[in-house]
Amino acid sequence: MIMTTRFVKMLAVLLCAAMMGQKARAEGRITLFSGEQPFSYHVEGKAAPVVTKALQMFSDDVRLVQMGKTDVVSKPDATMLIYQLDANKKASAALRQLQVPVGEVASRMDAFWIGVRQGKLLVVGSNGRGTAYGILELSRLMGVSPWVWWGDVKPHTSNAFSLPSDFESLQSPSVEYRGIFINDEDWSLRPWSAKTFEPGQPMGPKTYREIFKLLLRLRANALWPAMHEGTPAFFSVKGNKEMADSFGIVIGTSHCEPLLRNNVAEWDVKQRGPYNYMTNRKAVSQYWTERLQQVAGSEELFTIGMRGIHDGSMEGVKTPEEKLNGLQQVIDDQRELLRKYVNKDVTRVPQVFIPYKEVLEIMESGLRVPDDVMLMWCDDNYGYLTRLPDSLQQQRRGGGGVYYHLSYWGRPHDHLWLTTTQPGLIYNEMRAAYDHNCRRLWIANVHDPKVAAYDLELFLDMAWNIDCVQPQTLQQHLERWLSVQFGPVVGHAIAPAMQELYRLNAIRKPEFMGWTQVELDKKKYPGGKSVPTTTEFTLKQAYERMNDFARIEATVDVYAPLVRENARDAYFAHVLYPVHASAAMTRKMLSQPVESRRAYEEIQSLTERYNALSDGKWSGLMSASPRQLPVFGQVRTELPQHPVPGRCVARNACSYTRATEGVQSIQLLGHSMNAVSIPKGGSLTFEFETDIAGDAQLYTAMIPTQPSDRGDLRYSVSLDGAAPVVISLKEPYRSERWKQNVLRAQALKATPVRVSKGKHTLVVKALDDHIILDQWMLDTRRDRSFYVIPVHANHE
């Protein structure tokens, strides 16, 4: 076994070196650098500062790949020539003569073209960012991961890098503004920044520089800065804005931070009075004006509207009419401020209105949002979009956007430890958003980009190229990502285990394993936090879950020695920690006291090791107890003694017999890992045979989506041709049923039926959009207690 492992490892390294390290003197290739030839570039004409930043990053990448052996020089007769079209319009004619698609590049924001012409490699960008993306595309081609710094993912080394002489690539974004919101940073990014990376100045320019470098590598261009209590306001820290400008990053702010003001850190009640536009309009208006004067002339995204100081309802308005009139006045006055201080033609100022929580109700009661303002739609904090624009809203000149949570602090329970949102859910929701013309701004809420790595890259990959992944290529996308980080041998070997991790954590996220809630009702829950007591897993299901985790733990451990030495910290952070920590949380909550205690201690040990990675580079980043919630303590649940399961029929939705046109299975989604999306009017037919008979319950387990319009979310079930029974999935936001649905990642509905022995036909039909069937079960035992539908998850 040892010889085999060493042989596979050696073979993988040799093959990679052979492919990437050949001298490339053969006819038909252009060599960018080799042991005999340094890397040379030249910027033709003017270029934005972000181009310089990208060149510095690429030069560092070249040295990393060549282990410092290659000099990087700028000279007129360089191998690589760089053009930024909007700063060098004179170059267009010459480039056209070289058959460079100048028109296609210049007409698109952030676009680039890379190609070989007359023995030179040309990088042509529409603007500064597009040019920078083109340069960093070469880093990707060299095998440098976007997570080279944040993930400690070191590339394979090579003595040379070349491209085919006919190589060319034209790329442009599907979504205009693409980025992240650093939110709930209190237990990760901020303590790491304050104590380890930038002592004395948390979340300052040094920290943001690394965030901006990551965004460039991920082809993103927008940031909503960290804004929690205790975090300095972004614009109040010297160097933050200048750093953003130098990287071409467009700064915006969240739904409760209008006109780039961080109310939590910047609104001083003692100095300015109440944050109440109805009673203190002059002071609030002056407050907004100060920021507009500060950022005049730079590229920013302006959130309009108003809520409370921190994610609360607008002050000074109570009745629906007051809320409508008050918010309308705010928007009208903010537009005048933008016209006065930013651009006389206010329709040319990028503005965002976010109908989040109660603001959606106000908007729908008659609020006039100018047509040039983009509407930014939101998920329910758990990854399910609450609304998509209707046909009229899709035609708005301002377009649409999406604010999407990959982590969350709040009711019914936080998920701020591990990022475990299923790739299939991200795909399904963001594809639907794009198809509803939400193509101007996509923002992912993350508490820490390092922890969110794969989910975040998938999100931004789709924002860059909406067709980069399809419903049945999500597994391939995940495996490709793992292969980039850890090599093709390891990536291919551990991909099934990482898929299984997403399945198990969809059944119950690690943070939800206590069956606890965090609520504002401190009478119901002392301190607003409930304490773990019981679980809905049966004894059998608990042991199955622990065994499933043990199998994937064994897999990722077996392949750990195959990971090259300089990528082992990355392997621990992105693979070993989430797998072992998730497994330990399951054992802690479901095992007997002694084993539960061991599991708790294992989580502490794993977290200590995480914070010691790369000689302490990440000290303080990972918390084993975000917000000190009870689920993270030395606690466990009591397994109820449920009746032994009897006979039943259970199927995954993907095991259908027939489907109508438009039905599609979505990989890495649902407890089944292959949930099936059914378009409005479409249906699935299941044929099955059983020897059970009598009164039964038909359970249908749906992905707990929200209505994509203002209507309902209905489907029907029909057994053996009986009259269809119509079922609605629509649940009031924050109702108890909605809470249970998002915590379970399934909406489980029971329909009474009568069944006889023999052959049967079940038809499930979608009566509205956004209907996704995950699993179903026919059970004659009405008293059965279960959490997991007893279908072995298949990945067909």
C-alpha positions, 0 to 999 in steps of 0.5 A: 500500500505504501509503495502504491501510494508513493508511486501514484504520487510520484507519477502525478507529479511527473506527469504534471511536470511533463505537461507544464514544464516542457521547453516549448521550443517545438514549432507552433507554440509561444514561450512566455518564460523558460529557464533560459528566457525571462518573462517580459511584458510591455503596456502599450500606452496608458493603463489604469492602476488596477493593471499595474496591480494585476501585473504585480500579482502575475509576476509573483505567480510566475516567480512562484511557479518557477520557484524564483528562478525567472526575472520579470522585466518590462521592455518594448520588445516584450513577449506579452503586449498589453492594451487597455482600449478605453485608455489607448484608442489609437491602438484599435486600428492596428489591432484590427489589422491583426484580426483582434476582435476589438469591437466585441471587446470594447463594447463590453464592460470588463471584457478581455481578449487574449491571443497570439499574433505574429509571435507575440501574446496580446492581452486586450481589455475593454477597461482597466479591470478587463485588462487585469482579468486578462492578465490574471487569466494567464495565472489560471492557465499556469495552474495558479489557483485564485486561492493561492493566498487565502487558501494557501494553495501553492501551484505545481512548479515548472521551468517553462510556460508556453501557449499554442500559437493559435491560442485565443480567448474572448471573455466578458461578464454575464453580470455587470457588478459581481462581488461580496458583502463581508458580514457577521465578521465578528467571529472570523475575519475581524479578530484575525485582522485585528490580532494577527494580520493588521494589529491595531487597525482591524479591517484596514487597507492591508486586510482589504488589499488581500480581499481585493486581490482575491476579488480580482482573481475571482473576476469580481468587481464589487464589495460591500465592506464589513459593517458590524458594531466594533468594525471601523467604517470603511471610509473612515479608515485612511487608505481603504478607499484609495486601496479599493480605487487602485484595484478597480473595486466598486464600493457599495453598501447593504440594504440598511446603509444608504448612500455609502454610510455605515450607520452603526459606526458613523451615526452618533446620536449624541452629536446628530440626534435621532436617526429619524428622517421625519423629525431630524431631516436636516441632520440626516441629509447633511450626514449623507451629503458628507459622504457624497462629497467625499467620494465624488468623482470615483466609481461607486454603487449607491444604495438608496432608501432607508431603514433603521440604524442596523437592520431595523425598520425605519424610525418615525413611521408606524402606519402603512401610509406613513411608511410609504410616504416617508420612504418615498420622501427619502428616495426623492430627496436622496436623488436630489443629493445625488444629482447635486453632488455626483452627477447632474444626470442622476440617471447615470449614477449606479443606484440600488434599491433593496426590497428587503424584509418589510421594505418589500411590502412598502414597495408593493403598496405603491412606492415609486422607484425610478426606472433607472434604479436597479431593484436588488432581490433577496433570498430568505437568508438560507439560500432560497430566493423570496421573490423574482421580478415580474415581466414589467419589472424585468423591463426596467432600465435599471435592471435587477440584482440579487443579494444572496446569503452563504452565511447568516446571523439570525432567526431561526438559527445562525449558520456562521461556522462552516459554509455548507450551502449546496452547490445545486441550490446556488445554481438553481436560484442564481440561474433563475435570477439571471433568467428573470433579468437580474444581471446587473449586481450579484452580491454574496453574503460571506462572514469569511471568504476563506471558509466560503471558498468553493461556494463563493467561487461557484457563485462568482463563476456563474456571475462571470459566465452564466453558462459555465455550469449546467444542472448535470455538470455541477459534480464536474465543476466541484471535481475540477475545483478540487483538482485545481487546488490539490491536483487531478489525482486527489481531486478525482479521488475525494470528489465523491466524499465532498459531494457526500459532505454536501448531502449530509450537511443538507440533511442537517447543517452542523450549526442546526444539529442541536435542534435549537433556535435563536429568537428575539423572544427572551421569555420563550428562550432565556437569552434568546437562545434555546438549549439542545435537548432532543433530536428528530433522528431515530436511533437507526438514522443517527447511527447511519449518519455517523457511519456515513460521516466515518466513511468520508472521513476515511476517504479524505484521510487516505488521500491526504498523503498524496497531496503535495507538501506545499498544499497540505495546509490548504487540504486541511483548511478546505477538506479535512477541517470541514469533513472532520468538524462536521462529523465530530459535531454529529457525534457530539450531538448523537453519541453517548456521553463519553464519545460526545465529550471526545467529539467536543474535544476533537472540534477544539483540537481541529480548530486550534490546528486550523488557526496554527496553519501556515505558521500562525498566518490564520490565527484567530480566523476560525472559531469553534463557537461562533456567537457562543451559541449553545449548540457549540458547547459540551452538550448532546441530544437524547435520541428518542426511542421511536417504534421500529420502522415497518414496510414503506415505499420510498423513492428519490425524485430522480428515479421517475419513470416518465417526465414531461418536457422541461423537467431537469434533475439538478446535481448536488441539490436536496437530500437526494443530491439530484432533486428534480425541477418541474416547470409550471404545468410539467409533471413526473410519473412514478410506477412502482409495485408494493405488497403493502395495503390499507390507509397510508400517508403519501409524503412528498419532500420538496425543496423549500423554495419561495414563490418566484412571483406574488402568487402561490407555490402549488403542486398536485399529487395523484395516485392511480388516477385519483382526483389530484390533491393540490398542495401549497408550499407557500409559508409566511416568512418566519412562520414556524413551518417556514423555520422547520423547512429551512432548517431541514432543507426540505418541505415535507407534506403528508397526504392521506391515501388508500393503497392496495397490493400490486402496481401503482402510478404516482403523478406529481404535477407543478401548478406554479413555478419554482417547484422542485421535488426531492423525495417521496414516501408511501407509508401505511404506518401513521405513527412512524417517526422519522427525520430522513426519508429512508431512501439511500441517496443516489447520485445518478 
